[in-house]
Amino acid sequence: MYIAIAGNIGSGKTTLAKYLAKHYGWEAYYESLIKNPYIEDFYNDMNKWSFNLQVYFLINRFNYLLKIKEEHENIIQDRTVYEDLYVFATSLFKSGLLSETDFNTYKSLFIFMERFIEGPDIIIYLQSDVKNLIKQIHLRGRPYELNIKENYLEGLNKYYDKWINSYDSKKILKIDIAEYNFVDKEEDFQKIVTLLDKKIASLGK
């Protein structure tokens, strides 16, 4: 079983991945931000560093997916490789922060890598409005994220919805974090577990 958690910046992907990994005894793969050499530069100058950042994320997630393919274990992953192209790179390109040449190069690299990987059995999509995302971003207090603009997050939400709506609906579990406060309420986390169990059962896994 390979499950991935998708969602905008500050939606709670890492926290939910930790909770689910502990609950089910699954191995978790987390998005590495601390070691990312481009992340702080990107938020200071998105136009200059967007291509570097996206390629770095793509390569790291591709390596994770190769490990997942080899290990045949029950895995939960914080963010999917598909978000890199269909959400973040597309948003940067459409907003003029990634040139057409760089976007096409990036897309070609993604298409080549996609031939060697398999997608998640289930994607848990954490939906959130921008107001709540900003609140969570400020609560966790990563310095390089504190100046993220609302319109940037709004754009990402738009591309998230577009991508999720085009994906195989049988593999999508949507969770509105305004309705499920899994961080502070154990009963809300258990509701998510129940929904996930039903989704897994529906796939015959």
N, C-alpha and C positions, 0 to 999 in steps of 0.2 A: 504494500500500500504506500503510495506516494501522494502526500497532501501538501499543498502550498497555500500560504496566506498572502493575499493581495490587498493593497490599499494604499491610500495616499500617505504622505509624510505626517506622522503624528497620529495615525489611526489606531495604533496599538498592536501592530503585527508581531513584533518581537515578544511582547508580553503574552499574547495569546499563544504563540508558538511554544513558549516556555511552559505555560500552564498545561497545554495539551500534551506536550512531550512527557511531562511528569505524570499526568493522568493515565495515559495509555502505555507509558514505557517505551515511547518511540525515540529514535535518534533525531536530533534537531540540527538544522543547518541555518546559521544566522548571517544576515548581511553584515559584512565587516566595514565599519565606518572609521574606526580608530586608526586602522592601518592604511586607509585610503590616502595616497599622497596628493590627491587633487581636490578633495572635498572642500577644504577651507578656501582655497584659491577660487574654486568654482563659485561659491556664494559671494565672493568679493568681486568677481568679474566673470559672469556667466558666458558672455560672448566669447571670451578668450579661451576658457577652459572646458566648455561643454563637450566638445568632441573627445578630449582626453578622458574626462570623467566617465562618459558613456562607454567608451571602449574598455576602460578599466573594470567597470561593473560587469560588462558583458563577458569578458574573459574569466573573471572570478566565478560568475554564476555558471558559465559553461563547464568549468572545472568541477564545480559541485555536482552538476548533472551527470558528468561522466562517472563520478564516484558513486552516485545514487544508482546508476545503471549497472555498475559492477557489483555492488554490495547486496542487492536483492533483500534489503531490510525494510522495515516499516519506517518511513521517513516523513518528517514535517519540515518544510522550508519557509523561511521568512523572505517573502517576495519571489516572484517568478521571473524567468528570463524574458517572458513575453512583455512584461511591463516596461522593460528597458527600451524596446522598440516602439510598441504601440501606444505607450503613454508618455514616457519621459523624452525620448529622442524626437518623437513626433511633435510634442508640445514645444520643445526647444526650436525645432525647425519652423513650425508654423508661426512662432512668435518672433522669428528673425534672429534667434540666439545661436542657431546652428546653420551654417551655410548649406546650400543645396548640394554642393560637391561633397562636403563632409557627411551629410545625411545619406546620400546615395552610397558612399563608401561604407558607412556604418551598416546600412541596410543590406548591402551585399555580403558583408562579413557575417551578419546575423543569419541570412539565408543559407550560407555555406555551413555554419555551425549547426543549424537546425536539423540538418540531415543526419546528425550523429546522436541526437538526443530524443527522449520521449517526454511528452507532457505529463502533468500531474493527473492522477485519477480523479482528484477533487480539488477545486480551488475555493477556498473560503474568502469571500470578498467583504472586507470591512468598509462599509459606507459611512461617511461622515460629512456634515456641512463644514464650511471653511471656518466658521466661528469656533467650533469645537476643536478643529485641528490646530488653530492658532493657540488656543488655551493649552492643549496638551504639549505643543512644541515649547511653550514658555515654561511649563511645569518641569519638563525634563532638562531644560536649561543648557542645551548644547550651544556654545557661543556662536558658532558659525551659522546656526539656524535662526537666530533671534531676529534677523533682518529679512527673513523670507516675506515676500509681498503676498497680500491676499489674492491679487489677480493671478499670480503664478499658481497658487493652490487651486483657485477656481478653474484655471485652464487644465490642470492635471485631473481634477474631478470630471471635467467634461470628457477627456480622453479615456479615463477609466470607464465611465459609463458606456461609451461607444465600444470599447474593446470587450467589456464583459457581455454586452448585449449581442455581440457577434460570435461569442464563444458557445460551445456546446452546452446548452442549458442544463442537461442532465448531470454535468460535472460541476455546476456552480452552486454554492451555498452562500446566499447573501445575508449578511448580518449588519443591521443598522445599529451602530454603537450608541445611538441616542436611546434605543430601546433595551439594549443589553449591556449594562454596566458590569462587565465581567471582572474588572479590576477590583472594585469595591464590594461587589455583591456575589457571594458564592452561589446563590440560587440562580443568578443570571448566567454564570459560567456553566452550571449544570444544565440549564436550558440549551445552551450552545452544544454541549456534549450530546444531549438527547437528539437535537437536530442533526448533528454530524453522524451519530449512530444510524439514524434513519436513512441518511444519504448513502452511507457505506452499504447498508443492507439493500438499498434499491439498486446498487450496482452489482450485487451478488458477490461482494468481496469477503 
